[in-house]
Amino acid sequence: NLPSISTSPIELSYGNSKVKVAGQVEFDDVTVEVKDFIGADIEKSVNDWHKEVYDPATDEIGFAADYKREATLMEYAPDGSNVRSWTLQGIWPNSVEYGDFSYDGGDKKMISMTLSVDKAFRE
C-alpha cells in the first residue's frame, strides 16, 4: 500500500475565535509483500534485516542507525516504464510474516512485512 500522511491541527486563539494551523505530520505504516525466491534466499535477507531491529537469539534491540533504510516504491506501466515513484525514509520492519511452509498449491511463497515509515514523498 502507498503511504498515508496526516497532519494534526494546532488550534490558536485569534481574536474571539480559534484558527487551525498545521501541526506535526504522521506517516502510517506501509505493508509490503515480496516473493521468496529460494535461489536468491529472500527470506534470509528479510530475516537478517529484521534481526538488526530485534535479535531473538540475544534478546537485544539494535541501533536505529543500523536498521533504518531508505527505499523507493515504483509503479510501472504495461510497457515497463516507471510511472510513479515514492521515496520512503527511515523504514524498518516492525512485523514480518514469513508465509506458509508449503508449496502444495503451486503458489509462490510470499513474505509480508509491515514497515514503519519516518517520512514519505512522491517524486
Biopython code that builds the backbone (N, CA, C, O; Angstrom):
import numpy as np
from Bio.PDB.StructureBuilder import StructureBuilder

atoms = [
    (1, "ASN", "N", (0.830, -1.185, 0.000)),
    (1, "ASN", "CA", (0.000, 0.000, 0.000)),
    (1, "ASN", "C", (0.874, 1.248, 0.000)),
    (1, "ASN", "O", (2.008, 1.232, 0.479)),
    (2, "LEU", "N", (0.335, 2.308, -0.535)),
    (2, "LEU", "CA", (1.045, 3.586, -0.543)),
    (2, "LEU", "C", (0.930, 4.242, 0.822)),
    (2, "LEU", "O", (0.010, 3.937, 1.580)),
    (3, "PRO", "N", (1.847, 5.134, 1.140)),
    (3, "PRO", "CA", (1.823, 5.774, 2.461)),
    (3, "PRO", "C", (0.586, 6.632, 2.682)),
    (3, "PRO", "O", (0.082, 7.264, 1.753)),
    (4, "SER", "N", (0.104, 6.650, 3.913)),
    (4, "SER", "CA", (-0.937, 7.583, 4.340)),
    (4, "SER", "C", (-0.261, 8.658, 5.163)),
    (4, "SER", "O", (0.530, 8.364, 6.059)),
    (5, "ILE", "N", (-0.577, 9.911, 4.855)),
    (5, "ILE", "CA", (0.056, 11.039, 5.528)),
    (5, "ILE", "C", (-1.034, 11.872, 6.186)),
    (5, "ILE", "O", (-2.011, 12.247, 5.538)),
    (6, "SER", "N", (-0.866, 12.159, 7.473)),
    (6, "SER", "CA", (-1.849, 13.003, 8.160)),
    (6, "SER", "C", (-1.123, 14.093, 8.944)),
    (6, "SER", "O", (-0.017, 13.901, 9.448)),
    (7, "THR", "N", (-1.782, 15.232, 9.025)),
    (7, "THR", "CA", (-1.233, 16.381, 9.744)),
    (7, "THR", "C", (-2.195, 16.747, 10.859)),
    (7, "THR", "O", (-3.356, 17.062, 10.600)),
    (8, "SER", "N", (-1.723, 16.710, 12.093)),
    (8, "SER", "CA", (-2.559, 17.074, 13.234)),
    (8, "SER", "C", (-2.673, 18.590, 13.311)),
    (8, "SER", "O", (-1.669, 19.297, 13.227)),
    (9, "PRO", "N", (-3.899, 19.091, 13.471)),
    (9, "PRO", "CA", (-4.050, 20.547, 13.570)),
    (9, "PRO", "C", (-3.699, 21.079, 14.957)),
    (9, "PRO", "O", (-3.866, 20.392, 15.965)),
    (10, "ILE", "N", (-3.216, 22.298, 14.984)),
    (10, "ILE", "CA", (-2.967, 23.028, 16.235)),
    (10, "ILE", "C", (-3.943, 24.188, 16.262)),
    (10, "ILE", "O", (-4.027, 24.955, 15.303)),
    (11, "GLU", "N", (-4.683, 24.320, 17.358)),
    (11, "GLU", "CA", (-5.627, 25.431, 17.488)),
    (11, "GLU", "C", (-4.947, 26.613, 18.148)),
    (11, "GLU", "O", (-4.274, 26.467, 19.169)),
    (12, "LEU", "N", (-5.126, 27.792, 17.556)),
    (12, "LEU", "CA", (-4.569, 29.023, 18.090)),
    (12, "LEU", "C", (-5.694, 30.025, 18.321)),
    (12, "LEU", "O", (-6.641, 30.106, 17.539)),
    (13, "SER", "N", (-5.579, 30.773, 19.390)),
    (13, "SER", "CA", (-6.547, 31.842, 19.627)),
    (13, "SER", "C", (-6.278, 32.966, 18.641)),
    (13, "SER", "O", (-5.131, 33.358, 18.425)),
    (14, "TYR", "N", (-7.359, 33.485, 18.040)),
    (14, "TYR", "CA", (-7.245, 34.558, 17.065)),
    (14, "TYR", "C", (-8.424, 35.490, 17.295)),
    (14, "TYR", "O", (-9.527, 35.254, 16.802)),
    (15, "GLY", "N", (-8.174, 36.551, 18.052)),
    (15, "GLY", "CA", (-9.261, 37.442, 18.445)),
    (15, "GLY", "C", (-10.223, 36.696, 19.359)),
    (15, "GLY", "O", (-9.809, 36.139, 20.376)),
    (16, "ASN", "N", (-11.510, 36.682, 19.004)),
    (16, "ASN", "CA", (-12.513, 35.986, 19.795)),
    (16, "ASN", "C", (-12.835, 34.604, 19.247)),
    (16, "ASN", "O", (-13.841, 34.002, 19.621)),
    (17, "SER", "N", (-11.994, 34.107, 18.374)),
    (17, "SER", "CA", (-12.225, 32.778, 17.815)),
    (17, "SER", "C", (-10.919, 31.990, 17.792)),
    (17, "SER", "O", (-9.880, 32.459, 18.257)),
    (18, "LYS", "N", (-10.997, 30.818, 17.255)),
    (18, "LYS", "CA", (-9.816, 29.978, 17.130)),
    (18, "LYS", "C", (-9.595, 29.651, 15.669)),
    (18, "LYS", "O", (-10.545, 29.493, 14.903)),
    (19, "VAL", "N", (-8.334, 29.552, 15.291)),
    (19, "VAL", "CA", (-7.972, 29.127, 13.940)),
    (19, "VAL", "C", (-7.100, 27.881, 14.060)),
    (19, "VAL", "O", (-6.502, 27.621, 15.105)),
    (20, "LYS", "N", (-7.042, 27.131, 12.993)),
    (20, "LYS", "CA", (-6.233, 25.917, 12.988)),
    (20, "LYS", "C", (-5.091, 26.068, 11.996)),
    (20, "LYS", "O", (-5.265, 26.574, 10.888)),
    (21, "VAL", "N", (-3.919, 25.615, 12.424)),
    (21, "VAL", "CA", (-2.743, 25.601, 11.555)),
    (21, "VAL", "C", (-2.162, 24.188, 11.590)),
    (21, "VAL", "O", (-2.496, 23.385, 12.461)),
    (22, "ALA", "N", (-1.301, 23.907, 10.643)),
    (22, "ALA", "CA", (-0.705, 22.578, 10.561)),
    (22, "ALA", "C", (0.232, 22.321, 11.738)),
    (22, "ALA", "O", (1.032, 23.176, 12.118)),
    (23, "GLY", "N", (0.112, 21.131, 12.301)),
    (23, "GLY", "CA", (0.988, 20.705, 13.392)),
    (23, "GLY", "C", (1.913, 19.599, 12.910)),
    (23, "GLY", "O", (2.449, 19.656, 11.803)),
    (24, "GLN", "N", (2.091, 18.598, 13.754)),
    (24, "GLN", "CA", (3.004, 17.511, 13.408)),
    (24, "GLN", "C", (2.417, 16.596, 12.350)),
    (24, "GLN", "O", (1.210, 16.354, 12.306)),
    (25, "VAL", "N", (3.294, 16.096, 11.503)),
    (25, "VAL", "CA", (2.906, 15.193, 10.423)),
    (25, "VAL", "C", (3.212, 13.759, 10.861)),
    (25, "VAL", "O", (4.234, 13.485, 11.491)),
    (26, "GLU", "N", (2.306, 12.868, 10.512)),
    (26, "GLU", "CA", (2.499, 11.455, 10.845)),
    (26, "GLU", "C", (2.338, 10.622, 9.588)),
    (26, "GLU", "O", (1.437, 10.867, 8.786)),
    (27, "PHE", "N", (3.203, 9.644, 9.414)),
    (27, "PHE", "CA", (3.170, 8.731, 8.277)),
    (27, "PHE", "C", (2.796, 7.350, 8.792)),
    (27, "PHE", "O", (3.462, 6.808, 9.673)),
    (28, "ASP", "N", (1.724, 6.780, 8.238)),
    (28, "ASP", "CA", (1.298, 5.451, 8.656)),
    (28, "ASP", "C", (2.247, 4.390, 8.125)),
    (28, "ASP", "O", (2.998, 4.614, 7.175)),
    (29, "ASP", "N", (2.191, 3.229, 8.766)),
    (29, "ASP", "CA", (2.993, 2.095, 8.323)),
    (29, "ASP", "C", (2.588, 1.674, 6.918)),
    (29, "ASP", "O", (1.471, 1.936, 6.474)),
    (30, "VAL", "N", (3.510, 1.019, 6.229)),
    (30, "VAL", "CA", (3.290, 0.525, 4.879)),
    (30, "VAL", "C", (3.452, -0.993, 4.906)),
    (30, "VAL", "O", (4.375, -1.513, 5.532)),
    (31, "THR", "N", (2.551, -1.697, 4.226)),
    (31, "THR", "CA", (2.661, -3.150, 4.119)),
    (31, "THR", "C", (3.216, -3.506, 2.750)),
    (31, "THR", "O", (2.733, -3.021, 1.727)),
    (32, "VAL", "N", (4.236, -4.357, 2.740)),
    (32, "VAL", "CA", (4.894, -4.763, 1.502)),
    (32, "VAL", "C", (4.932, -6.280, 1.455)),
    (32, "VAL", "O", (5.218, -6.930, 2.461)),
    (33, "GLU", "N", (4.642, -6.849, 0.284)),
    (33, "GLU", "CA", (4.777, -8.286, 0.079)),
    (33, "GLU", "C", (5.876, -8.533, -0.935)),
    (33, "GLU", "O", (5.954, -7.861, -1.964)),
    (34, "VAL", "N", (6.722, -9.503, -0.632)),
    (34, "VAL", "CA", (7.801, -9.870, -1.547)),
    (34, "VAL", "C", (7.720, -11.369, -1.821)),
    (34, "VAL", "O", (7.312, -12.145, -0.957)),
    (35, "LYS", "N", (8.107, -11.765, -3.018)),
    (35, "LYS", "CA", (8.155, -13.178, -3.381)),
    (35, "LYS", "C", (9.446, -13.762, -2.838)),
    (35, "LYS", "O", (10.519, -13.178, -2.995)),
    (36, "ASP", "N", (9.337, -14.917, -2.198)),
    (36, "ASP", "CA", (10.514, -15.574, -1.640)),
    (36, "ASP", "C", (11.090, -16.537, -2.668)),
    (36, "ASP", "O", (10.591, -17.652, -2.824)),
    (37, "PHE", "N", (12.120, -16.119, -3.359)),
    (37, "PHE", "CA", (12.820, -16.996, -4.286)),
    (37, "PHE", "C", (13.944, -17.690, -3.533)),
    (37, "PHE", "O", (14.824, -17.035, -2.974)),
    (38, "ILE", "N", (13.911, -19.002, -3.521)),
    (38, "ILE", "CA", (14.901, -19.772, -2.759)),
    (38, "ILE", "C", (16.306, -19.520, -3.284)),
    (38, "ILE", "O", (17.245, -19.396, -2.497)),
    (39, "GLY", "N", (16.467, -19.442, -4.597)),
    (39, "GLY", "CA", (17.793, -19.213, -5.172)),
    (39, "GLY", "C", (18.417, -17.919, -4.694)),
    (39, "GLY", "O", (19.628, -17.857, -4.479)),
    (40, "ALA", "N", (17.613, -16.888, -4.524)),
    (40, "ALA", "CA", (18.116, -15.602, -4.034)),
    (40, "ALA", "C", (18.034, -15.519, -2.519)),
    (40, "ALA", "O", (18.592, -14.597, -1.924)),
    (41, "ASP", "N", (17.347, -16.468, -1.880)),
    (41, "ASP", "CA", (17.131, -16.534, -0.432)),
    (41, "ASP", "C", (16.638, -15.193, 0.122)),
    (41, "ASP", "O", (17.262, -14.582, 0.990)),
    (42, "ILE", "N", (15.499, -14.766, -0.413)),
    (42, "ILE", "CA", (14.867, -13.527, 0.028)),
    (42, "ILE", "C", (14.525, -13.609, 1.514)),
    (42, "ILE", "O", (14.665, -12.632, 2.250)),
    (43, "GLU", "N", (14.069, -14.804, 1.950)),
    (43, "GLU", "CA", (13.722, -14.974, 3.363)),
    (43, "GLU", "C", (14.905, -14.633, 4.269)),
    (43, "GLU", "O", (14.721, -13.991, 5.303)),
    (44, "LYS", "N", (16.113, -15.053, 3.899)),
    (44, "LYS", "CA", (17.302, -14.752, 4.705)),
    (44, "LYS", "C", (17.572, -13.251, 4.737)),
    (44, "LYS", "O", (17.913, -12.708, 5.788)),
    (45, "SER", "N", (17.424, -12.571, 3.592)),
    (45, "SER", "CA", (17.640, -11.123, 3.553)),
    (45, "SER", "C", (16.669, -10.397, 4.466)),
    (45, "SER", "O", (17.061, -9.498, 5.210)),
    (46, "VAL", "N", (15.384, -10.792, 4.409)),
    (46, "VAL", "CA", (14.375, -10.177, 5.273)),
    (46, "VAL", "C", (14.678, -10.485, 6.731)),
    (46, "VAL", "O", (14.614, -9.598, 7.583)),
    (47, "ASN", "N", (15.010, -11.750, 7.021)),
    (47, "ASN", "CA", (15.318, -12.156, 8.395)),
    (47, "ASN", "C", (16.542, -11.419, 8.935)),
    (47, "ASN", "O", (16.543, -10.996, 10.091)),
    (48, "ASP", "N", (17.575, -11.261, 8.123)),
    (48, "ASP", "CA", (18.779, -10.539, 8.565)),
    (48, "ASP", "C", (18.451, -9.084, 8.913)),
    (48, "ASP", "O", (18.952, -8.552, 9.903)),
    (49, "TRP", "N", (17.610, -8.446, 8.098)),
    (49, "TRP", "CA", (17.217, -7.062, 8.366)),
    (49, "TRP", "C", (16.391, -6.990, 9.646)),
    (49, "TRP", "O", (16.600, -6.113, 10.483)),
    (50, "HIS", "N", (15.451, -7.921, 9.788)),
    (50, "HIS", "CA", (14.608, -7.919, 10.989)),
    (50, "HIS", "C", (15.442, -8.190, 12.243)),
    (50, "HIS", "O", (15.137, -7.659, 13.311)),
    (51, "LYS", "N", (16.488, -9.007, 12.126)),
    (51, "LYS", "CA", (17.372, -9.271, 13.273)),
    (51, "LYS", "C", (18.174, -8.040, 13.680)),
    (51, "LYS", "O", (18.615, -7.948, 14.826)),
    (52, "GLU", "N", (18.372, -7.089, 12.760)),
    (52, "GLU", "CA", (19.027, -5.833, 13.128)),
    (52, "GLU", "C", (18.129, -5.007, 14.047)),
    (52, "GLU", "O", (18.619, -4.243, 14.879)),
    (53, "VAL", "N", (16.812, -5.163, 13.892)),
    (53, "VAL", "CA", (15.855, -4.484, 14.762)),
    (53, "VAL", "C", (15.794, -5.193, 16.105)),
    (53, "VAL", "O", (15.977, -4.571, 17.151)),
    (54, "TYR", "N", (15.536, -6.497, 16.076)),
    (54, "TYR", "CA", (15.465, -7.311, 17.300)),
    (54, "TYR", "C", (16.027, -8.687, 16.993)),
    (54, "TYR", "O", (15.569, -9.364, 16.072)),
    (55, "ASP", "N", (17.021, -9.097, 17.768)),
    (55, "ASP", "CA", (17.635, -10.410, 17.600)),
    (55, "ASP", "C", (17.072, -11.352, 18.665)),
    (55, "ASP", "O", (17.404, -11.205, 19.841)),
    (56, "PRO", "N", (16.226, -12.319, 18.282)),
    (56, "PRO", "CA", (15.636, -13.207, 19.276)),
    (56, "PRO", "C", (16.652, -14.114, 19.964)),
    (56, "PRO", "O", (16.402, -14.579, 21.076)),
    (57, "ALA", "N", (17.789, -14.373, 19.327)),
    (57, "ALA", "CA", (18.808, -15.227, 19.945)),
    (57, "ALA", "C", (19.478, -14.541, 21.128)),
    (57, "ALA", "O", (19.825, -15.196, 22.111)),
    (58, "THR", "N", (19.662, -13.222, 21.040)),
    (58, "THR", "CA", (20.332, -12.483, 22.114)),
    (58, "THR", "C", (19.376, -11.625, 22.924)),
    (58, "THR", "O", (19.751, -11.091, 23.968)),
    (59, "ASP", "N", (18.128, -11.488, 22.446)),
    (59, "ASP", "CA", (17.098, -10.664, 23.082)),
    (59, "ASP", "C", (17.498, -9.190, 23.109)),
    (59, "ASP", "O", (17.146, -8.464, 24.039)),
    (60, "GLU", "N", (18.238, -8.751, 22.082)),
    (60, "GLU", "CA", (18.713, -7.370, 22.025)),
    (60, "GLU", "C", (18.020, -6.588, 20.918)),
    (60, "GLU", "O", (17.728, -7.121, 19.848)),
    (61, "ILE", "N", (17.762, -5.315, 21.195)),
    (61, "ILE", "CA", (17.246, -4.374, 20.208)),
    (61, "ILE", "C", (18.446, -3.664, 19.594)),
    (61, "ILE", "O", (19.375, -3.284, 20.306)),
    (62, "GLY", "N", (18.429, -3.483, 18.276)),
    (62, "GLY", "CA", (19.552, -2.843, 17.600)),
    (62, "GLY", "C", (19.478, -1.330, 17.649)),
    (62, "GLY", "O", (18.543, -0.757, 18.208)),
    (63, "PHE", "N", (20.474, -0.690, 17.059)),
    (63, "PHE", "CA", (20.528, 0.762, 16.957)),
    (63, "PHE", "C", (19.803, 1.217, 15.693)),
    (63, "PHE", "O", (19.966, 0.618, 14.630)),
    (64, "ALA", "N", (19.006, 2.275, 15.808)),
    (64, "ALA", "CA", (18.232, 2.784, 14.669)),
    (64, "ALA", "C", (19.132, 3.100, 13.478)),
    (64, "ALA", "O", (18.744, 2.873, 12.332)),
    (65, "ALA", "N", (20.319, 3.617, 13.734)),
    (65, "ALA", "CA", (21.233, 3.960, 12.642)),
    (65, "ALA", "C", (21.630, 2.723, 11.830)),
    (65, "ALA", "O", (22.003, 2.841, 10.662)),
    (66, "ASP", "N", (21.552, 1.541, 12.442)),
    (66, "ASP", "CA", (21.920, 0.300, 11.752)),
    (66, "ASP", "C", (20.761, -0.318, 10.981)),
    (66, "ASP", "O", (20.985, -0.922, 9.932)),
    (67, "TYR", "N", (19.513, -0.184, 11.476)),
    (67, "TYR", "CA", (18.407, -0.895, 10.830)),
    (67, "TYR", "C", (17.485, -0.017, 9.986)),
    (67, "TYR", "O", (16.707, -0.553, 9.196)),
    (68, "LYS", "N", (17.540, 1.300, 10.119)),
    (68, "LYS", "CA", (16.672, 2.149, 9.297)),
    (68, "LYS", "C", (17.247, 2.261, 7.887)),
    (68, "LYS", "O", (18.460, 2.365, 7.700)),
    (69, "ARG", "N", (16.352, 2.238, 6.900)),
    (69, "ARG", "CA", (16.755, 2.286, 5.498)),
    (69, "ARG", "C", (15.943, 3.334, 4.738)),
    (69, "ARG", "O", (14.993, 3.916, 5.263)),
    (70, "GLU", "N", (16.341, 3.554, 3.500)),
    (70, "GLU", "CA", (15.567, 4.358, 2.560)),
    (70, "GLU", "C", (15.198, 3.440, 1.403)),
    (70, "GLU", "O", (16.007, 2.616, 0.976)),
    (71, "ALA", "N", (13.972, 3.582, 0.894)),
    (71, "ALA", "CA", (13.516, 2.733, -0.209)),
    (71, "ALA", "C", (12.668, 3.555, -1.162)),
    (71, "ALA", "O", (12.213, 4.649, -0.830)),
    (72, "THR", "N", (12.466, 3.009, -2.346)),
    (72, "THR", "CA", (11.613, 3.636, -3.343)),
    (72, "THR", "C", (10.543, 2.642, -3.767)),
    (72, "THR", "O", (10.856, 1.521, -4.170)),
    (73, "LEU", "N", (9.270, 3.053, -3.678)),
    (73, "LEU", "CA", (8.156, 2.281, -4.228)),
    (73, "LEU", "C", (7.923, 2.792, -5.635)),
    (73, "LEU", "O", (7.756, 3.993, -5.846)),
    (74, "MET", "N", (7.912, 1.872, -6.608)),
    (74, "MET", "CA", (7.744, 2.283, -8.001)),
    (74, "MET", "C", (6.538, 1.586, -8.613)),
    (74, "MET", "O", (6.298, 0.402, -8.378)),
    (75, "GLU", "N", (5.785, 2.343, -9.403)),
    (75, "GLU", "CA", (4.662, 1.795, -10.151)),
    (75, "GLU", "C", (5.055, 1.806, -11.620)),
    (75, "GLU", "O", (5.516, 2.817, -12.149)),
    (76, "TYR", "N", (4.864, 0.660, -12.272)),
    (76, "TYR", "CA", (5.279, 0.528, -13.667)),
    (76, "TYR", "C", (4.074, 0.442, -14.592)),
    (76, "TYR", "O", (3.030, -0.094, -14.219)),
    (77, "ALA", "N", (4.225, 0.970, -15.792)),
    (77, "ALA", "CA", (3.226, 0.864, -16.851)),
    (77, "ALA", "C", (3.368, -0.502, -17.523)),
    (77, "ALA", "O", (4.365, -1.189, -17.303)),
    (78, "PRO", "N", (2.395, -0.907, -18.334)),
    (78, "PRO", "CA", (2.496, -2.200, -19.028)),
    (78, "PRO", "C", (3.749, -2.350, -19.897)),
    (78, "PRO", "O", (4.217, -3.468, -20.116)),
    (79, "ASP", "N", (4.293, -1.239, -20.389)),
    (79, "ASP", "CA", (5.498, -1.326, -21.226)),
    (79, "ASP", "C", (6.784, -1.364, -20.404)),
    (79, "ASP", "O", (7.880, -1.405, -20.965)),
    (80, "GLY", "N", (6.654, -1.352, -19.067)),
    (80, "GLY", "CA", (7.826, -1.435, -18.197)),
    (80, "GLY", "C", (8.399, -0.095, -17.782)),
    (80, "GLY", "O", (9.366, -0.047, -17.022)),
    (81, "SER", "N", (7.823, 0.995, -18.265)),
    (81, "SER", "CA", (8.338, 2.308, -17.869)),
    (81, "SER", "C", (7.825, 2.679, -16.477)),
    (81, "SER", "O", (6.729, 2.292, -16.072)),
    (82, "ASN", "N", (8.642, 3.431, -15.770)),
    (82, "ASN", "CA", (8.292, 3.866, -14.416)),
    (82, "ASN", "C", (7.289, 5.011, -14.515)),
    (82, "ASN", "O", (7.569, 6.040, -15.128)),
    (83, "VAL", "N", (6.108, 4.821, -13.902)),
    (83, "VAL", "CA", (5.052, 5.828, -13.963)),
    (83, "VAL", "C", (5.099, 6.738, -12.745)),
    (83, "VAL", "O", (5.006, 7.959, -12.875)),
    (84, "ARG", "N", (5.241, 6.153, -11.572)),
    (84, "ARG", "CA", (5.255, 6.913, -10.316)),
    (84, "ARG", "C", (6.285, 6.324, -9.379)),
    (84, "ARG", "O", (6.559, 5.124, -9.404)),
    (85, "SER", "N", (6.857, 7.192, -8.547)),
    (85, "SER", "CA", (7.808, 6.743, -7.532)),
    (85, "SER", "C", (7.546, 7.466, -6.222)),
    (85, "SER", "O", (7.279, 8.667, -6.207)),
    (86, "TRP", "N", (7.623, 6.738, -5.141)),
    (86, "TRP", "CA", (7.537, 7.288, -3.789)),
    (86, "TRP", "C", (8.827, 6.955, -3.064)),
    (86, "TRP", "O", (9.282, 5.812, -3.107)),
    (87, "THR", "N", (9.417, 7.926, -2.403)),
    (87, "THR", "CA", (10.590, 7.695, -1.568)),
    (87, "THR", "C", (10.128, 7.520, -0.129)),
    (87, "THR", "O", (9.377, 8.342, 0.397)),
    (88, "LEU", "N", (10.579, 6.451, 0.497)),
    (88, "LEU", "CA", (10.278, 6.167, 1.898)),
    (88, "LEU", "C", (11.568, 6.270, 2.682)),
    (88, "LEU", "O", (12.544, 5.590, 2.365)),
    (89, "GLN", "N", (11.583, 7.114, 3.704)),
    (89, "GLN", "CA", (12.792, 7.308, 4.506)),
    (89, "GLN", "C", (12.584, 6.787, 5.926)),
    (89, "GLN", "O", (11.488, 6.864, 6.481)),
    (90, "GLY", "N", (13.654, 6.260, 6.492)),
    (90, "GLY", "CA", (13.621, 5.777, 7.867)),
    (90, "GLY", "C", (12.740, 4.561, 8.042)),
    (90, "GLY", "O", (12.072, 4.423, 9.067)),
    (91, "ILE", "N", (12.727, 3.670, 7.050)),
    (91, "ILE", "CA", (11.865, 2.491, 7.162)),
    (91, "ILE", "C", (12.577, 1.346, 7.874)),
    (91, "ILE", "O", (13.797, 1.205, 7.800)),
    (92, "TRP", "N", (11.783, 0.538, 8.562)),
    (92, "TRP", "CA", (12.297, -0.664, 9.201)),
    (92, "TRP", "C", (11.133, -1.622, 9.445)),
    (92, "TRP", "O", (10.002, -1.182, 9.653)),
    (93, "PRO", "N", (11.403, -2.933, 9.421)),
    (93, "PRO", "CA", (10.321, -3.904, 9.578)),
    (93, "PRO", "C", (9.908, -4.031, 11.048)),
    (93, "PRO", "O", (10.689, -4.476, 11.888)),
    (94, "ASN", "N", (8.662, -3.631, 11.342)),
    (94, "ASN", "CA", (8.193, -3.811, 12.717)),
    (94, "ASN", "C", (7.391, -5.100, 12.863)),
    (94, "ASN", "O", (7.080, -5.519, 13.978)),
    (95, "SER", "N", (7.057, -5.726, 11.739)),
    (95, "SER", "CA", (6.453, -7.056, 11.796)),
    (95, "SER", "C", (6.704, -7.774, 10.483)),
    (95, "SER", "O", (6.683, -7.166, 9.413)),
    (96, "VAL", "N", (6.943, -9.081, 10.579)),
    (96, "VAL", "CA", (7.221, -9.898, 9.400)),
    (96, "VAL", "C", (6.407, -11.188, 9.504)),
    (96, "VAL", "O", (6.407, -11.861, 10.534)),
    (97, "GLU", "N", (5.714, -11.515, 8.411)),
    (97, "GLU", "CA", (5.032, -12.801, 8.293)),
    (97, "GLU", "C", (5.740, -13.564, 7.181)),
    (97, "GLU", "O", (5.707, -13.158, 6.019)),
    (98, "TYR", "N", (6.384, -14.677, 7.545)),
    (98, "TYR", "CA", (7.223, -15.395, 6.596)),
    (98, "TYR", "C", (6.457, -16.294, 5.636)),
    (98, "TYR", "O", (7.072, -16.917, 4.771)),
    (99, "GLY", "N", (5.136, -16.384, 5.758)),
    (99, "GLY", "CA", (4.336, -17.164, 4.820)),
    (99, "GLY", "C", (4.244, -18.624, 5.202)),
    (99, "GLY", "O", (4.704, -19.037, 6.267)),
    (100, "ASP", "N", (3.638, -19.403, 4.309)),
    (100, "ASP", "CA", (3.426, -20.835, 4.553)),
    (100, "ASP", "C", (4.664, -21.617, 4.163)),
    (100, "ASP", "O", (5.440, -21.216, 3.295)),
    (101, "PHE", "N", (4.821, -22.751, 4.835)),
    (101, "PHE", "CA", (5.959, -23.637, 4.585)),
    (101, "PHE", "C", (5.532, -24.779, 3.664)),
    (101, "PHE", "O", (5.993, -25.912, 3.804)),
    (102, "SER", "N", (4.643, -24.462, 2.723)),
    (102, "SER", "CA", (4.114, -25.488, 1.835)),
    (102, "SER", "C", (3.994, -24.921, 0.428)),
    (102, "SER", "O", (3.620, -23.764, 0.235)),
    (103, "TYR", "N", (4.311, -25.743, -0.528)),
    (103, "TYR", "CA", (4.152, -25.367, -1.928)),
    (103, "TYR", "C", (3.103, -26.253, -2.606)),
    (103, "TYR", "O", (3.125, -26.419, -3.825)),
    (104, "ASP", "N", (2.183, -26.822, -1.815)),
    (104, "ASP", "CA", (1.166, -27.730, -2.349)),
    (104, "ASP", "C", (0.306, -27.082, -3.423)),
    (104, "ASP", "O", (-0.026, -27.729, -4.417)),
    (105, "GLY", "N", (-0.058, -25.831, -3.247)),
    (105, "GLY", "CA", (-0.938, -25.161, -4.195)),
    (105, "GLY", "C", (-0.231, -24.671, -5.438)),
    (105, "GLY", "O", (-0.889, -24.212, -6.372)),
    (106, "GLY", "N", (1.056, -24.749, -5.482)),
    (106, "GLY", "CA", (1.803, -24.255, -6.629)),
    (106, "GLY", "C", (2.011, -22.751, -6.600)),
    (106, "GLY", "O", (2.625, -22.193, -7.510)),
    (107, "ASP", "N", (1.506, -22.085, -5.563)),
    (107, "ASP", "CA", (1.693, -20.641, -5.457)),
    (107, "ASP", "C", (3.102, -20.333, -4.986)),
    (107, "ASP", "O", (3.746, -21.144, -4.321)),
    (108, "LYS", "N", (3.564, -19.150, -5.342)),
    (108, "LYS", "CA", (4.866, -18.702, -4.849)),
    (108, "LYS", "C", (4.733, -18.347, -3.376)),
    (108, "LYS", "O", (3.689, -17.860, -2.940)),
    (109, "LYS", "N", (5.778, -18.588, -2.620)),
    (109, "LYS", "CA", (5.780, -18.226, -1.202)),
    (109, "LYS", "C", (5.950, -16.723, -1.095)),
    (109, "LYS", "O", (6.865, -16.150, -1.688)),
    (110, "MET", "N", (5.063, -16.081, -0.335)),
    (110, "MET", "CA", (5.092, -14.640, -0.156)),
    (110, "MET", "C", (5.464, -14.306, 1.287)),
    (110, "MET", "O", (5.029, -14.978, 2.222)),
    (111, "ILE", "N", (6.263, -13.271, 1.454)),
    (111, "ILE", "CA", (6.622, -12.755, 2.776)),
    (111, "ILE", "C", (5.990, -11.373, 2.883)),
    (111, "ILE", "O", (6.169, -10.532, 2.002)),
    (112, "SER", "N", (5.255, -11.144, 3.961)),
    (112, "SER", "CA", (4.592, -9.866, 4.175)),
    (112, "SER", "C", (5.292, -9.127, 5.313)),
    (112, "SER", "O", (5.535, -9.691, 6.380)),
    (113, "MET", "N", (5.609, -7.863, 5.068)),
    (113, "MET", "CA", (6.265, -7.040, 6.086)),
    (113, "MET", "C", (5.471, -5.773, 6.310)),
    (113, "MET", "O", (4.963, -5.171, 5.364)),
    (114, "THR", "N", (5.363, -5.367, 7.571)),
    (114, "THR", "CA", (4.837, -4.050, 7.895)),
    (114, "THR", "C", (6.041, -3.188, 8.218)),
    (114, "THR", "O", (6.819, -3.500, 9.120)),
    (115, "LEU", "N", (6.190, -2.098, 7.473)),
    (115, "LEU", "CA", (7.343, -1.216, 7.626)),
    (115, "LEU", "C", (6.927, 0.083, 8.291)),
    (115, "LEU", "O", (5.984, 0.740, 7.851)),
    (116, "SER", "N", (7.638, 0.455, 9.360)),
    (116, "SER", "CA", (7.445, 1.778, 9.954)),
    (116, "SER", "C", (8.109, 2.789, 9.032)),
    (116, "SER", "O", (9.169, 2.517, 8.468)),
    (117, "VAL", "N", (7.489, 3.956, 8.879)),
    (117, "VAL", "CA", (7.970, 4.974, 7.943)),
    (117, "VAL", "C", (8.128, 6.296, 8.693)),
    (117, "VAL", "O", (7.187, 6.756, 9.339)),
    (118, "ASP", "N", (9.318, 6.915, 8.612)),
    (118, "ASP", "CA", (9.537, 8.236, 9.182)),
    (118, "ASP", "C", (8.998, 9.332, 8.273)),
    (118, "ASP", "O", (8.380, 10.288, 8.741)),
    (119, "LYS", "N", (9.234, 9.188, 6.971)),
    (119, "LYS", "CA", (8.840, 10.217, 6.013)),
    (119, "LYS", "C", (8.615, 9.568, 4.656)),
    (119, "LYS", "O", (9.317, 8.629, 4.281)),
    (120, "ALA", "N", (7.622, 10.084, 3.916)),
    (120, "ALA", "CA", (7.346, 9.579, 2.576)),
    (120, "ALA", "C", (6.942, 10.738, 1.683)),
    (120, "ALA", "O", (6.224, 11.643, 2.107)),
    (121, "PHE", "N", (7.412, 10.700, 0.438)),
    (121, "PHE", "CA", (7.019, 11.732, -0.510)),
    (121, "PHE", "C", (7.094, 11.179, -1.926)),
    (121, "PHE", "O", (7.913, 10.317, -2.243)),
    (122, "ARG", "N", (6.204, 11.709, -2.766)),
    (122, "ARG", "CA", (6.179, 11.291, -4.162)),
    (122, "ARG", "C", (7.222, 12.073, -4.943)),
    (122, "ARG", "O", (7.357, 13.285, -4.779)),
    (123, "GLU", "N", (7.949, 11.377, -5.783)),
    (123, "GLU", "CA", (8.981, 12.013, -6.617)),
    (123, "GLU", "C", (8.332, 12.859, -7.691)),
    (123, "GLU", "O", (9.029, 13.477, -8.496)),
]
sb = StructureBuilder()
sb.init_structure("model")
sb.init_model(0)
sb.init_chain("A")
sb.init_seg("    ")
for serial, (resi, resn, name, xyz) in enumerate(atoms, 1):
    if name == "N":
        sb.init_residue(resn, " ", resi, " ")
    sb.init_atom(name, np.array(xyz, "f"), 0.0, 1.0, " ", f" {name:<3s}", serial, name[0])
structure = sb.get_structure()
